[in-house]
Amino acid sequence: MPTRNTPRVSIQSTDFDLSTEVAALRAQDPRVGAVCSFIGTVRDRTAGEPGQISSMELEHYPGMTEKSIEAMIDAARQRFDIYGVRVIHRVGLLRPLDQIVLVAVSSAHRGESFQACEFLMDYLKTQAPFWKKEQTPTGARWVDARVSDDAALAKWGIALENTSFNAQD
Amino acid sequence: MNVTVKYFASIREAIGLASEQRDTQATTLGALREELIAMGGAYADSLARGKAVRLAFNKVMCDETVVLIEGAEVAFFPPVTGG
């Protein structure tokens, strides 16, 4: 059971429990009036294809992953009036139906939590160093980054392109 | 100067290395990329201009203008696909 000392960011191969994480966020501050959470799960298909993905391998850049997500949380705290943040991202071998990512945010009122949760996911999708490799009947393939994810981050006024030919800071 | 160069995902697979120590003449990350491309083979293919390659300097995303320093950790990787 997480305590007040629960880290803000965890990169782990093991599963997580939403109720446990939300309870920890709420326990950290009695001013909390809203908790918003997002869970990403592994799908067995991509658009236009039948379900054929049997598993995926999640690779990351140890050290940089945690550092980059911590920086995103700092950016979210500057932008939104929020209290607690918890981010968990799984790595290693995952299968369809598995939970892969959790972002949970607490605040006094719902608006800030909803926005900060979406902001953090949009940021994470294009700026945290994770890579997915899918296993299909025709072999393994690296997942392509999506231009629409860059657009999602751009709507927050952050012009950092993941898919561009010219890497930016 | 000596730097650590890391590769991830499809670039790591193509080059066949996750990490290497390099003694480089390059002064910027862009020049280091050119130096690696000049080695030919999988380096040239996976880091070629026109390919979407992202860079990190000491575990922070950066662009190619960043100046190298002794002992730096540089990483080359494809666009990220987490979440």
gemmi code that builds the backbone of each chain (N, CA, C; Angstrom):
import gemmi

chains = {
    "A": [
        ("MET", (0.855, -1.209, 0.000), (0.000, 0.000, 0.000), (0.881, 1.245, 0.000)),
        ("PRO", (0.713, 2.087, -1.007), (1.523, 3.305, -1.045), (1.274, 4.190, 0.172)),
        ("THR", (2.263, 4.912, 0.543), (2.122, 5.831, 1.667), (2.303, 7.248, 1.148)),
        ("ARG", (2.461, 8.193, 2.054), (2.707, 9.579, 1.649), (3.985, 9.687, 0.836)),
        ("ASN", (4.852, 8.699, 0.988), (6.131, 8.760, 0.290), (6.108, 8.069, -1.066)),
        ("THR", (4.934, 7.736, -1.548), (4.813, 7.142, -2.871), (5.502, 8.034, -3.896)),
        ("PRO", (6.357, 7.457, -4.758), (7.007, 8.285, -5.779), (5.973, 8.808, -6.781)),
        ("ARG", (6.324, 9.867, -7.484), (5.405, 10.398, -8.498), (5.448, 9.559, -9.765)),
        ("VAL", (6.602, 8.959, -10.028), (6.785, 8.221, -11.285), (7.317, 6.818, -11.007)),
        ("SER", (6.692, 5.817, -11.589), (7.224, 4.451, -11.508), (7.248, 3.824, -12.888)),
        ("ILE", (8.390, 3.245, -13.242), (8.520, 2.471, -14.471), (8.715, 1.036, -14.007)),
        ("GLN", (7.800, 0.160, -14.372), (7.827, -1.186, -13.803), (7.275, -2.211, -14.783)),
        ("SER", (7.689, -3.465, -14.592), (7.154, -4.535, -15.439), (5.854, -5.079, -14.855)),
        ("THR", (5.664, -4.895, -13.566), (4.485, -5.446, -12.899), (3.241, -4.596, -13.132)),
        ("ASP", (2.086, -5.197, -12.910), (0.806, -4.512, -13.059), (0.609, -3.523, -11.907)),
        ("PHE", (-0.440, -2.691, -12.036), (-0.762, -1.740, -10.965), (-2.251, -1.806, -10.674)),
        ("ASP", (-2.619, -1.281, -9.513), (-4.014, -1.304, -9.095), (-4.529, 0.126, -8.940)),
        ("LEU", (-5.509, 0.476, -9.753), (-6.033, 1.846, -9.763), (-6.526, 2.284, -8.394)),
        ("SER", (-7.316, 1.431, -7.738), (-7.902, 1.804, -6.447), (-6.832, 2.144, -5.418)),
        ("THR", (-5.770, 1.346, -5.419), (-4.672, 1.578, -4.481), (-4.022, 2.928, -4.744)),
        ("GLU", (-3.795, 3.218, -6.029), (-3.115, 4.467, -6.392), (-3.990, 5.687, -6.099)),
        ("VAL", (-5.284, 5.575, -6.384), (-6.193, 6.693, -6.115), (-6.311, 6.932, -4.607)),
        ("ALA", (-6.377, 5.848, -3.849), (-6.456, 5.976, -2.394), (-5.235, 6.719, -1.860)),
        ("ALA", (-4.069, 6.401, -2.420), (-2.838, 7.056, -1.977), (-2.849, 8.540, -2.322)),
        ("LEU", (-3.341, 8.855, -3.519), (-3.415, 10.266, -3.924), (-4.353, 11.054, -3.015)),
        ("ARG", (-5.500, 10.459, -2.701), (-6.480, 11.146, -1.857), (-5.961, 11.306, -0.436)),
        ("ALA", (-5.225, 10.312, 0.039), (-4.737, 10.346, 1.416), (-3.685, 11.420, 1.611)),
        ("GLN", (-3.084, 11.828, 0.521), (-1.989, 12.791, 0.650), (-2.461, 14.193, 0.996)),
        ("ASP", (-3.718, 14.489, 0.741), (-4.143, 15.868, 0.961), (-5.661, 15.969, 1.146)),
        ("PRO", (-6.120, 16.342, 2.339), (-7.566, 16.412, 2.594), (-8.262, 17.551, 1.854)),
        ("ARG", (-7.514, 18.401, 1.198), (-8.141, 19.460, 0.387), (-8.647, 18.917, -0.936)),
        ("VAL", (-8.289, 17.669, -1.246), (-8.645, 17.092, -2.546), (-10.155, 16.963, -2.709)),
        ("GLY", (-10.659, 17.510, -3.813), (-12.074, 17.384, -4.118), (-12.316, 16.660, -5.428)),
        ("ALA", (-11.228, 16.351, -6.126), (-11.364, 15.693, -7.427), (-10.131, 14.849, -7.711)),
        ("VAL", (-10.372, 13.662, -8.240), (-9.274, 12.826, -8.731), (-9.660, 12.370, -10.123)),
        ("CYS", (-8.785, 12.621, -11.086), (-9.032, 12.172, -12.450), (-7.929, 11.206, -12.832)),
        ("SER", (-8.311, 10.089, -13.445), (-7.289, 9.122, -13.835), (-7.507, 8.658, -15.267)),
        ("PHE", (-6.405, 8.326, -15.912), (-6.441, 7.743, -17.255), (-5.663, 6.449, -17.207)),
        ("ILE", (-6.237, 5.398, -17.801), (-5.509, 4.131, -17.941), (-5.447, 3.777, -19.414)),
        ("GLY", (-4.252, 3.549, -19.903), (-4.077, 3.059, -21.271), (-3.931, 1.552, -21.212)),
        ("THR", (-4.573, 0.861, -22.155), (-4.498, -0.604, -22.180), (-4.001, -1.084, -23.540)),
        ("VAL", (-3.481, -2.288, -23.558), (-2.925, -2.853, -24.796), (-4.054, -3.378, -25.675)),
        ("ARG", (-4.054, -2.969, -26.943), (-5.049, -3.435, -27.907), (-4.469, -4.572, -28.753)),
        ("ASP", (-5.359, -5.330, -29.372), (-4.895, -6.433, -30.231), (-4.871, -6.025, -31.695)),
        ("ARG", (-5.087, -4.727, -31.963), (-5.150, -4.296, -33.355), (-4.793, -2.819, -33.492)),
        ("THR", (-4.419, -2.439, -34.709), (-4.307, -1.028, -35.043), (-5.376, -0.743, -36.089)),
        ("ALA", (-5.611, 0.531, -36.368), (-6.689, 0.932, -37.264), (-6.617, 0.198, -38.600)),
        ("GLY", (-7.758, -0.301, -39.066), (-7.829, -0.922, -40.379), (-7.348, -2.353, -40.436)),
        ("GLU", (-6.994, -2.911, -39.289), (-6.499, -4.285, -39.268), (-7.374, -5.157, -38.368)),
        ("PRO", (-7.434, -6.453, -38.695), (-8.103, -7.370, -37.762), (-7.224, -7.534, -36.524)),
        ("GLY", (-7.795, -8.020, -35.452), (-7.008, -8.233, -34.235), (-5.973, -9.311, -34.448)),
        ("GLN", (-4.717, -8.934, -34.503), (-3.661, -9.918, -34.776), (-2.398, -9.700, -33.959)),
        ("ILE", (-2.468, -8.738, -33.050), (-1.290, -8.492, -32.224), (-1.351, -9.410, -31.002)),
        ("SER", (-0.379, -10.310, -30.902), (-0.412, -11.290, -29.810), (0.286, -10.775, -28.555)),
        ("SER", (1.254, -9.880, -28.751), (1.955, -9.304, -27.601), (2.749, -8.094, -28.070)),
        ("MET", (3.269, -7.361, -27.115), (4.196, -6.275, -27.477), (5.271, -6.146, -26.416)),
        ("GLU", (6.428, -5.678, -26.890), (7.565, -5.479, -25.999), (7.768, -3.970, -25.848)),
        ("LEU", (7.799, -3.516, -24.616), (7.989, -2.092, -24.325), (9.431, -1.847, -23.905)),
        ("GLU", (10.143, -1.058, -24.713), (11.526, -0.697, -24.390), (11.531, 0.737, -23.887)),
        ("HIS", (12.471, 1.077, -23.013), (12.583, 2.478, -22.596), (14.034, 2.827, -22.320)),
        ("TYR", (14.269, 4.072, -21.985), (15.623, 4.576, -21.738), (15.720, 4.832, -20.236)),
        ("PRO", (16.189, 3.835, -19.485), (16.225, 3.968, -18.016), (16.940, 5.253, -17.595)),
        ("GLY", (16.377, 5.925, -16.654), (16.962, 7.183, -16.190), (16.350, 8.365, -16.914)),
        ("MET", (16.426, 8.356, -18.227), (15.818, 9.458, -18.978), (14.294, 9.402, -18.884)),
        ("THR", (13.742, 8.205, -18.882), (12.289, 8.071, -18.816), (11.749, 8.762, -17.565)),
        ("GLU", (12.330, 8.407, -16.433), (11.871, 8.988, -15.169), (12.092, 10.506, -15.153)),
        ("LYS", (13.274, 10.907, -15.624), (13.633, 12.333, -15.630), (12.659, 13.134, -16.501)),
        ("SER", (12.323, 12.593, -17.667), (11.437, 13.327, -18.582), (10.021, 13.424, -18.022)),
        ("ILE", (9.531, 12.362, -17.401), (8.169, 12.407, -16.860), (8.110, 13.320, -15.632)),
        ("GLU", (9.166, 13.303, -14.820), (9.222, 14.241, -13.681), (9.133, 15.680, -14.183)),
        ("ALA", (9.828, 15.974, -15.285), (9.798, 17.327, -15.851), (8.398, 17.674, -16.361)),
        ("MET", (7.716, 16.676, -16.945), (6.340, 16.908, -17.422), (5.410, 17.200, -16.251)),
        ("ILE", (5.606, 16.496, -15.154), (4.765, 16.733, -13.972), (5.017, 18.137, -13.430)),
        ("ASP", (6.284, 18.554, -13.413), (6.592, 19.922, -12.978), (5.896, 20.937, -13.878)),
        ("ALA", (5.896, 20.670, -15.183), (5.226, 21.576, -16.130), (3.725, 21.601, -15.876)),
        ("ALA", (3.145, 20.459, -15.572), (1.706, 20.391, -15.294), (1.369, 21.150, -14.013)),
        ("ARG", (2.236, 21.050, -13.022), (1.990, 21.734, -11.743), (2.076, 23.249, -11.891)),
        ("GLN", (2.926, 23.689, -12.819), (3.029, 25.136, -13.060), (1.798, 25.656, -13.794)),
        ("ARG", (1.234, 24.800, -14.633), (0.152, 25.204, -15.514), (-1.225, 25.075, -14.861)),
        ("PHE", (-1.361, 24.057, -14.030), (-2.668, 23.768, -13.422), (-2.565, 23.751, -11.899)),
        ("ASP", (-3.656, 24.129, -11.255), (-3.699, 24.151, -9.793), (-4.056, 22.739, -9.298)),
        ("ILE", (-3.031, 21.897, -9.221), (-3.263, 20.496, -8.842), (-2.464, 20.154, -7.584)),
        ("TYR", (-2.874, 19.087, -6.916), (-2.199, 18.684, -5.681), (-1.236, 17.530, -5.908)),
        ("GLY", (-1.775, 16.352, -6.226), (-0.915, 15.178, -6.370), (-0.940, 14.625, -7.781)),
        ("VAL", (0.154, 13.995, -8.166), (0.228, 13.351, -9.483), (0.883, 11.976, -9.316)),
        ("ARG", (0.350, 11.005, -10.013), (0.953, 9.668, -10.015), (0.991, 9.166, -11.449)),
        ("VAL", (2.171, 8.778, -11.902), (2.327, 8.207, -13.239), (3.006, 6.841, -13.111)),
        ("ILE", (2.400, 5.819, -13.688), (3.008, 4.489, -13.738), (3.011, 4.053, -15.199)),
        ("HIS", (4.168, 3.612, -15.677), (4.236, 3.096, -17.045), (4.910, 1.741, -16.993)),
        ("ARG", (4.276, 0.754, -17.599), (4.858, -0.583, -17.597), (5.812, -0.770, -18.779)),
        ("VAL", (6.797, -1.626, -18.596), (7.746, -1.968, -19.649), (7.882, -3.485, -19.703)),
        ("GLY", (8.524, -3.965, -20.760), (8.696, -5.411, -20.909), (7.600, -6.003, -21.770)),
        ("LEU", (7.322, -7.268, -21.546), (6.351, -7.977, -22.380), (4.924, -7.751, -21.888)),
        ("LEU", (4.068, -7.248, -22.780), (2.658, -7.006, -22.441), (1.772, -7.648, -23.493)),
        ("ARG", (0.550, -7.978, -23.060), (-0.390, -8.625, -23.979), (-1.682, -7.829, -24.052)),
        ("PRO", (-2.459, -8.035, -25.127), (-3.757, -7.362, -25.229), (-4.552, -7.533, -23.939)),
        ("LEU", (-5.248, -6.483, -23.555), (-6.038, -6.375, -22.320), (-5.203, -5.913, -21.130)),
        ("ASP", (-3.887, -6.013, -21.221), (-3.049, -5.564, -20.099), (-3.140, -4.053, -19.928)),
        ("GLN", (-3.042, -3.605, -18.695), (-2.887, -2.172, -18.432), (-1.449, -1.802, -18.782)),
        ("ILE", (-1.272, -0.633, -19.398), (0.090, -0.239, -19.760), (0.513, 1.066, -19.095)),
        ("VAL", (-0.430, 2.009, -18.948), (-0.040, 3.291, -18.358), (-1.157, 3.844, -17.478)),
        ("LEU", (-0.745, 4.478, -16.382), (-1.690, 5.177, -15.501), (-1.212, 6.609, -15.300)),
        ("VAL", (-2.118, 7.553, -15.471), (-1.873, 8.928, -15.042), (-3.038, 9.307, -14.145)),
        ("ALA", (-2.760, 9.709, -12.926), (-3.815, 10.125, -12.000), (-3.418, 11.447, -11.365)),
        ("VAL", (-4.402, 12.344, -11.255), (-4.148, 13.694, -10.756), (-5.222, 14.062, -9.746)),
        ("SER", (-4.832, 14.727, -8.675), (-5.814, 15.225, -7.707), (-5.783, 16.745, -7.674)),
        ("SER", (-6.943, 17.319, -7.398), (-7.055, 18.779, -7.308), (-8.278, 19.125, -6.468)),
        ("ALA", (-8.527, 20.416, -6.278), (-9.690, 20.832, -5.494), (-10.970, 20.614, -6.296)),
        ("HIS", (-10.923, 20.951, -7.587), (-12.110, 20.863, -8.446), (-11.786, 20.094, -9.719)),
        ("ARG", (-12.829, 19.597, -10.389), (-12.610, 18.648, -11.476), (-11.857, 19.202, -12.679)),
        ("GLY", (-12.076, 20.463, -13.002), (-11.506, 21.019, -14.229), (-9.998, 20.879, -14.307)),
        ("GLU", (-9.336, 21.220, -13.217), (-7.868, 21.171, -13.213), (-7.360, 19.734, -13.340)),
        ("SER", (-8.041, 18.794, -12.688), (-7.607, 17.389, -12.767), (-7.802, 16.827, -14.169)),
        ("PHE", (-8.990, 17.110, -14.750), (-9.241, 16.629, -16.112), (-8.171, 17.163, -17.061)),
        ("GLN", (-7.920, 18.449, -16.991), (-6.976, 19.064, -17.929), (-5.553, 18.577, -17.715)),
        ("ALA", (-5.135, 18.505, -16.460), (-3.759, 18.092, -16.172), (-3.537, 16.640, -16.605)),
        ("CYS", (-4.561, 15.815, -16.445), (-4.453, 14.406, -16.823), (-4.249, 14.294, -18.342)),
        ("GLU", (-5.031, 15.030, -19.096), (-4.899, 14.992, -20.558), (-3.569, 15.597, -21.003)),
        ("PHE", (-3.207, 16.709, -20.373), (-1.922, 17.361, -20.670), (-0.765, 16.386, -20.471)),
        ("LEU", (-0.769, 15.687, -19.354), (0.322, 14.757, -19.059), (0.364, 13.597, -20.052)),
        ("MET", (-0.801, 13.077, -20.420), (-0.809, 11.988, -21.404), (-0.341, 12.470, -22.771)),
        ("ASP", (-0.801, 13.659, -23.177), (-0.365, 14.205, -24.466), (1.152, 14.409, -24.481)),
        ("TYR", (1.670, 14.875, -23.362), (3.108, 15.112, -23.245), (3.864, 13.787, -23.293)),
        ("LEU", (3.387, 12.835, -22.499), (4.062, 11.533, -22.391), (4.114, 10.806, -23.737)),
        ("LYS", (3.014, 10.881, -24.491), (2.943, 10.153, -25.764), (4.059, 10.544, -26.739)),
        ("THR", (4.467, 11.807, -26.697), (5.442, 12.254, -27.704), (6.816, 12.624, -27.141)),
        ("GLN", (6.964, 12.653, -25.803), (8.237, 13.125, -25.242), (8.875, 12.187, -24.239)),
        ("ALA", (8.219, 11.106, -23.880), (8.852, 10.151, -22.953), (9.453, 9.014, -23.784)),
        ("PRO", (10.695, 8.633, -23.473), (11.393, 7.655, -24.329), (10.975, 6.195, -24.104)),
        ("PHE", (9.828, 5.869, -24.700), (9.354, 4.483, -24.748), (9.182, 4.094, -26.221)),
        ("TRP", (9.364, 2.811, -26.487), (9.137, 2.306, -27.850), (8.420, 0.967, -27.775)),
        ("LYS", (7.393, 0.805, -28.629), (6.616, -0.432, -28.656), (6.991, -1.263, -29.882)),
        ("LYS", (7.183, -2.548, -29.636), (7.397, -3.486, -30.738), (6.314, -4.550, -30.663)),
        ("GLU", (5.495, -4.624, -31.706), (4.356, -5.541, -31.716), (4.722, -6.871, -32.355)),
        ("GLN", (4.138, -7.933, -31.802), (4.304, -9.268, -32.374), (3.026, -9.606, -33.143)),
        ("THR", (3.173, -9.906, -34.437), (2.016, -10.264, -35.260), (2.303, -11.582, -35.981)),
        ("PRO", (1.279, -12.168, -36.625), (1.501, -13.450, -37.330), (2.571, -13.350, -38.412)),
        ("THR", (2.791, -12.132, -38.951), (3.799, -11.988, -40.004), (5.143, -11.507, -39.465)),
        ("GLY", (5.279, -11.490, -38.162), (6.548, -11.085, -37.579), (6.417, -9.892, -36.649)),
        ("ALA", (7.552, -9.472, -36.098), (7.555, -8.343, -35.169), (7.739, -7.043, -35.934)),
        ("ARG", (7.154, -5.959, -35.428), (7.311, -4.656, -36.084), (7.293, -3.554, -35.028)),
        ("TRP", (8.133, -2.543, -35.270), (8.144, -1.371, -34.391), (6.933, -0.510, -34.719)),
        ("VAL", (6.274, -0.008, -33.711), (5.102, 0.851, -33.906), (5.557, 2.218, -34.406)),
        ("ASP", (4.834, 2.764, -35.379), (5.150, 4.099, -35.893), (4.547, 5.182, -35.000)),
        ("ALA", (5.300, 6.264, -34.824), (4.769, 7.413, -34.086), (3.691, 8.081, -34.928)),
        ("ARG", (2.734, 8.712, -34.253), (1.601, 9.304, -34.951), (1.671, 10.826, -34.950)),
        ("VAL", (1.460, 11.391, -36.124), (1.444, 12.850, -36.259), (0.314, 13.438, -35.405)),
        ("SER", (-0.777, 12.696, -35.259), (-1.911, 13.197, -34.470), (-1.526, 13.392, -32.999)),
        ("ASP", (-0.526, 12.627, -32.538), (-0.076, 12.811, -31.157), (0.701, 14.124, -31.009)),
        ("ASP", (1.445, 14.501, -32.049), (2.114, 15.810, -32.024), (1.078, 16.929, -31.992)),
        ("ALA", (0.000, 16.728, -32.759), (-1.059, 17.742, -32.802), (-1.732, 17.879, -31.437)),
        ("ALA", (-1.865, 16.752, -30.737), (-2.494, 16.782, -29.411), (-1.669, 17.623, -28.441)),
        ("LEU", (-0.343, 17.508, -28.537), (0.512, 18.301, -27.647), (0.514, 19.767, -28.081)),
        ("ALA", (0.446, 19.985, -29.384), (0.476, 21.355, -29.910), (-0.726, 22.167, -29.429)),
        ("LYS", (-1.839, 21.500, -29.166), (-3.019, 22.262, -28.735), (-2.824, 22.889, -27.349)),
        ("TRP", (-1.805, 22.417, -26.609), (-1.468, 23.037, -25.321), (-0.450, 24.166, -25.518)),
        ("GLY", (-0.130, 24.452, -26.778), (0.831, 25.516, -27.063), (2.269, 25.030, -26.992)),
        ("ILE", (2.468, 23.713, -27.031), (3.820, 23.162, -26.959), (4.181, 22.571, -28.320)),
        ("ALA", (5.095, 23.229, -29.007), (5.466, 22.809, -30.361), (6.717, 21.950, -30.324)),
        ("LEU", (6.587, 20.733, -29.806), (7.691, 19.770, -29.820), (7.253, 18.630, -30.705)),
        ("GLU", (7.955, 18.420, -31.806), (7.525, 17.388, -32.739), (8.299, 16.091, -32.549)),
        ("ASN", (7.553, 15.025, -32.404), (8.133, 13.700, -32.247), (8.419, 13.075, -33.611)),
        ("THR", (7.544, 13.343, -34.559), (7.613, 12.666, -35.850), (8.439, 13.418, -36.890)),
        ("SER", (8.866, 14.639, -36.549), (9.605, 15.462, -37.503), (10.945, 14.843, -37.896)),
        ("PHE", (11.389, 15.132, -39.110), (12.705, 14.688, -39.556), (13.809, 15.463, -38.833)),
        ("ASN", (13.469, 16.619, -38.346), (14.446, 17.424, -37.641), (14.159, 17.398, -36.150)),
        ("ALA", (14.963, 16.630, -35.423), (14.751, 16.529, -33.982), (14.870, 17.903, -33.337)),
        ("GLN", (13.967, 18.178, -32.429), (13.956, 19.486, -31.776), (14.078, 19.323, -30.276)),
        ("ASP", (14.397, 20.409, -29.645), (14.413, 20.375, -28.182), (13.168, 21.047, -27.642)),
    ],
    "B": [
        ("MET", (37.480, 13.875, -27.711), (36.963, 13.641, -26.356), (36.180, 12.337, -26.326)),
        ("ASN", (35.995, 11.812, -25.128), (35.274, 10.552, -24.993), (33.826, 10.803, -24.587)),
        ("VAL", (32.927, 10.127, -25.308), (31.500, 10.222, -24.974), (30.894, 8.821, -25.010)),
        ("THR", (29.786, 8.674, -24.298), (29.019, 7.437, -24.364), (27.876, 7.663, -25.343)),
        ("VAL", (27.708, 6.741, -26.284), (26.614, 6.875, -27.251), (25.673, 5.691, -27.075)),
        ("LYS", (24.407, 5.998, -26.887), (23.399, 4.946, -26.711), (22.437, 4.936, -27.891)),
        ("TYR", (21.941, 3.746, -28.187), (20.986, 3.583, -29.274), (19.785, 2.807, -28.737)),
        ("PHE", (18.598, 3.150, -29.223), (17.403, 2.472, -28.752), (16.506, 2.011, -29.906)),
        ("ALA", (15.691, 1.012, -29.573), (14.629, 0.510, -30.452), (15.175, 0.102, -31.826)),
        ("SER", (14.554, 0.573, -32.909), (14.951, 0.105, -34.243), (16.393, 0.486, -34.579)),
        ("ILE", (16.877, 1.601, -34.053), (18.257, 2.018, -34.329), (19.235, 1.089, -33.600)),
        ("ARG", (18.900, 0.740, -32.370), (19.721, -0.222, -31.604), (19.797, -1.561, -32.345)),
        ("GLU", (18.647, -2.025, -32.845), (18.623, -3.307, -33.558), (19.460, -3.255, -34.827)),
        ("ALA", (19.321, -2.150, -35.588), (20.029, -2.037, -36.862), (21.541, -1.994, -36.655)),
        ("ILE", (21.981, -1.196, -35.698), (23.420, -1.048, -35.465), (23.981, -2.252, -34.710)),
        ("GLY", (23.106, -2.901, -33.936), (23.549, -4.089, -33.208), (24.274, -3.764, -31.917)),
        ("LEU", (24.056, -2.547, -31.417), (24.692, -2.111, -30.178), (23.690, -1.294, -29.362)),
        ("ALA", (23.713, -1.472, -28.051), (22.877, -0.635, -27.183), (23.656, 0.581, -26.699)),
        ("SER", (24.975, 0.425, -26.610), (25.804, 1.501, -26.060), (27.246, 1.306, -26.490)),
        ("GLU", (27.945, 2.394, -26.706), (29.382, 2.304, -27.002), (30.097, 3.562, -26.534)),
        ("GLN", (31.385, 3.390, -26.216), (32.232, 4.527, -25.864), (32.917, 4.980, -27.144)),
        ("ARG", (32.907, 6.269, -27.409), (33.544, 6.757, -28.630), (34.493, 7.905, -28.329)),
        ("ASP", (35.608, 7.876, -29.016), (36.548, 8.989, -28.965), (36.234, 9.808, -30.213)),
        ("THR", (35.648, 10.970, -30.032), (35.141, 11.727, -31.179), (35.831, 13.072, -31.367)),
        ("GLN", (35.878, 13.492, -32.634), (36.388, 14.823, -32.965), (35.235, 15.825, -33.038)),
        ("ALA", (34.009, 15.321, -33.007), (32.836, 16.180, -33.175), (32.675, 17.140, -31.994)),
        ("THR", (32.191, 18.334, -32.295), (31.977, 19.306, -31.217), (30.498, 19.478, -30.891)),
        ("THR", (29.629, 19.044, -31.812), (28.189, 19.143, -31.556), (27.540, 17.781, -31.805)),
        ("LEU", (26.287, 17.645, -31.378), (25.581, 16.392, -31.616), (25.367, 16.159, -33.106)),
        ("GLY", (25.135, 17.239, -33.848), (24.945, 17.113, -35.290), (26.209, 16.587, -35.968)),
        ("ALA", (27.356, 17.090, -35.510), (28.639, 16.642, -36.071), (28.914, 15.193, -35.693)),
        ("LEU", (28.489, 14.800, -34.495), (28.650, 13.397, -34.078), (27.793, 12.493, -34.957)),
        ("ARG", (26.570, 12.955, -35.252), (25.707, 12.164, -36.140), (26.374, 11.994, -37.505)),
        ("GLU", (26.966, 13.068, -38.024), (27.664, 12.997, -39.317), (28.825, 12.015, -39.248)),
        ("GLU", (29.551, 12.045, -38.146), (30.698, 11.154, -37.962), (30.242, 9.693, -37.985)),
        ("LEU", (29.096, 9.437, -37.352), (28.564, 8.073, -37.319), (28.067, 7.653, -38.706)),
        ("ILE", (27.388, 8.577, -39.396), (26.894, 8.280, -40.746), (28.067, 7.930, -41.661)),
        ("ALA", (29.178, 8.641, -41.468), (30.359, 8.426, -42.317), (30.973, 7.038, -42.134)),
        ("MET", (30.597, 6.353, -41.056), (31.097, 4.998, -40.839), (30.443, 4.002, -41.793)),
        ("GLY", (29.338, 4.437, -42.426), (28.676, 3.576, -43.406), (27.857, 2.472, -42.764)),
        ("GLY", (27.455, 1.503, -43.587), (26.716, 0.348, -43.090), (25.435, 0.724, -42.365)),
        ("ALA", (25.187, 0.012, -41.269), (23.955, 0.226, -40.505), (23.919, 1.610, -39.868)),
        ("TYR", (25.094, 2.166, -39.537), (25.128, 3.526, -38.981), (24.553, 4.509, -40.004)),
        ("ALA", (25.048, 4.392, -41.237), (24.610, 5.317, -42.286), (23.118, 5.149, -42.579)),
        ("ASP", (22.686, 3.892, -42.620), (21.274, 3.629, -42.932), (20.345, 4.158, -41.844)),
        ("SER", (20.656, 3.834, -40.593), (19.695, 4.146, -39.533), (19.733, 5.595, -39.078)),
        ("LEU", (20.862, 6.299, -39.308), (20.963, 7.697, -38.865), (20.901, 8.678, -40.037)),
        ("ALA", (20.620, 8.150, -41.237), (20.628, 8.976, -42.452), (19.770, 10.227, -42.324)),
        ("ARG", (20.234, 11.288, -42.969), (19.427, 12.520, -43.062), (18.142, 12.164, -43.795)),
        ("GLY", (17.032, 12.713, -43.360), (15.768, 12.355, -43.982), (15.033, 11.298, -43.171)),
        ("LYS", (15.744, 10.682, -42.221), (15.074, 9.762, -41.308), (14.761, 10.506, -40.012)),
        ("ALA", (13.614, 10.169, -39.443), (13.238, 10.813, -38.184), (14.064, 10.193, -37.062)),
        ("VAL", (15.071, 10.931, -36.622), (15.934, 10.483, -35.529), (15.864, 11.519, -34.423)),
        ("ARG", (15.633, 11.063, -33.215), (15.604, 11.990, -32.087), (16.865, 11.817, -31.258)),
        ("LEU", (17.255, 12.886, -30.579), (18.502, 12.905, -29.843), (18.280, 13.299, -28.392)),
        ("ALA", (19.144, 12.769, -27.550), (19.152, 13.204, -26.152), (20.586, 13.466, -25.733)),
        ("PHE", (20.769, 14.466, -24.880), (22.073, 14.812, -24.325), (21.937, 14.735, -22.803)),
        ("ASN", (22.731, 13.860, -22.208), (22.638, 13.628, -20.760), (21.190, 13.436, -20.308)),
        ("LYS", (20.475, 12.588, -21.049), (19.113, 12.154, -20.720), (18.046, 13.249, -20.828)),
        ("VAL", (18.307, 14.244, -21.670), (17.288, 15.266, -21.966), (17.185, 15.387, -23.486)),
        ("MET", (15.953, 15.405, -24.009), (15.753, 15.588, -25.451), (16.439, 16.875, -25.878)),
        ("CYS", (17.059, 16.840, -27.046), (17.737, 18.059, -27.492), (17.806, 18.077, -29.006)),
        ("ASP", (18.329, 19.167, -29.556), (18.523, 19.222, -30.997), (20.022, 19.084, -31.301)),
        ("GLU", (20.351, 19.151, -32.578), (21.714, 18.841, -32.994), (22.717, 19.955, -32.739)),
        ("THR", (22.254, 21.105, -32.300), (23.182, 22.215, -32.059), (23.880, 22.103, -30.709)),
        ("VAL", (23.414, 21.186, -29.863), (24.003, 21.053, -28.523), (25.492, 20.691, -28.617)),
        ("VAL", (26.287, 21.368, -27.794), (27.740, 21.196, -27.810), (28.145, 20.022, -26.918)),
        ("LEU", (28.995, 19.159, -27.456), (29.455, 17.990, -26.705), (30.465, 18.388, -25.638)),
        ("ILE", (30.448, 17.637, -24.547), (31.476, 17.814, -23.518), (32.030, 16.442, -23.158)),
        ("GLU", (33.234, 16.443, -22.622), (33.894, 15.200, -22.200), (32.987, 14.418, -21.249)),
        ("GLY", (32.824, 13.132, -21.528), (32.036, 12.287, -20.638), (30.542, 12.349, -20.843)),
        ("ALA", (30.100, 13.093, -21.851), (28.659, 13.235, -22.084), (28.029, 11.894, -22.474)),
        ("GLU", (26.735, 11.790, -22.192), (25.960, 10.629, -22.643), (25.002, 11.119, -23.720)),
        ("VAL", (25.193, 10.604, -24.915), (24.366, 11.006, -26.058), (23.533, 9.807, -26.482)),
        ("ALA", (22.292, 10.050, -26.910), (21.466, 8.938, -27.376), (20.797, 9.281, -28.690)),
        ("PHE", (20.701, 8.278, -29.546), (19.977, 8.392, -30.821), (18.854, 7.368, -30.803)),
        ("PHE", (17.658, 7.814, -31.146), (16.538, 6.868, -31.164), (15.435, 7.354, -32.089)),
        ("PRO", (14.537, 6.436, -32.497), (13.423, 6.845, -33.366), (12.362, 7.594, -32.556)),
        ("PRO", (11.384, 8.218, -33.228), (10.280, 8.859, -32.515), (9.700, 7.901, -31.478)),
        ("VAL", (9.280, 8.448, -30.364), (8.830, 7.615, -29.244), (7.383, 7.156, -29.441)),
        ("THR", (7.047, 6.011, -28.849), (5.716, 5.436, -29.055), (5.139, 4.827, -27.776)),
        ("GLY", (5.356, 5.507, -26.653), (4.811, 4.978, -25.404), (3.358, 5.370, -25.186)),
        ("GLY", (2.911, 5.150, -23.966), (1.559, 5.549, -23.577), (0.517, 4.492, -23.897)),
    ],
}
model = gemmi.Model(1)
for chain_id, residues in chains.items():
    chain = gemmi.Chain(chain_id)
    for i, (resn, *xyz) in enumerate(residues, 1):
        res = gemmi.Residue()
        res.name, res.seqid = resn, gemmi.SeqId(i, " ")
        for name, pos in zip(("N", "CA", "C"), xyz):
            atom = gemmi.Atom()
            atom.name, atom.element = name, gemmi.Element(name[0])
            atom.pos, atom.b_iso = gemmi.Position(*pos), 0.0
            res.add_atom(atom)
        chain.add_residue(res)
    model.add_chain(chain)
structure = gemmi.Structure()
structure.add_model(model)
structure.setup_entities()
